[in-house]
Amino acid sequence: MISIALLAVASMYSSVGHGGASGYLAILSLTSFAVMEDDWLKQHAWSLNLIVAGLAFYQFNKASHHIPSLSVPFILGSFPMAFMGGFIELDGGIYDSLLSIILVLAGFRLLLPQGAGFSEKVRWGFWRCVAIGGLIGLISGLVGIGGGVLLSPLLIILHVGSPKEVAATSALFIWVNSASGLFGSAVAEGILLDWGALIPFSIAVLIGGFLGSRYGSSIASERGVRVMLSAVLLIAASKRILSVI
C-alpha cells in the first residue's frame, strides 16, 4: 500500500519536474514509519528524490526544455547551503505554517489567468539568483525537501521561464539539493538508510517517476503543467497544515 501511494506521488510530482519529497514525507508520516527519527525520514525522502528528480530532468532535458543559464546560478547558491542545512535540526511548527501559506498563495496564483506579457521571459541578475538559490537550498536542507515547491512558483510567477523550462530547472535543482542535503545529514548523523524499505520504495517511485516525467515533458500542454503544478503545491500545503494542527 505504501509503495502504491509513493508511485502515485512520484507520478504527479515528476510531471512538473519535482522529486516529491514533501509527498513522501507525508505518506511515511501516516504509517508506522512515523515513529522514526526526523533524520531517518529526511534521508529516505532525499534518496527517493534523487531517483524521481533524475528521471524528470532527463525527460525534460531530452525534450529540449532545459536552459543551463537559468539553472546554474540557482544551483551554485543552493548546494553548499543544502549541505549546511542537513546538519541543523529545526522546530518545524512555525516554518511549516509559513511555508503552507506560501504554497497556498502560489498554488492559487498559478490557476489565475496570466496577464499580457507572460511569454516575455525576465532574466534576473546572476548574483541575485545565487542568493535566492542559497536561501532555498538552506530551507531544503533543514526540512528534508529538494526545494522545487519553493523555486518553481517563484520562477513562474515572476515570468522567468515557461512552465516546462521551469520544470527542467527545478528537477536539476532538486536533484542537487537532495544529494547535498543527504550528504550533509549523513556526515552529521551517519547513514540511516533502511535498505529493506528503501528498495521497494525506490522501485515504486522509479515507475511513477518515469510515467509522470514522460507525460509532463512530452504530452502535457503548458496549461496542463501549470494546473498540475498548482495541484502539487496545494496538496503539499494541506499536508503541512494538517501536520501543524
Beta strands, then each sheet from edge to edge (+ up, - down):
end
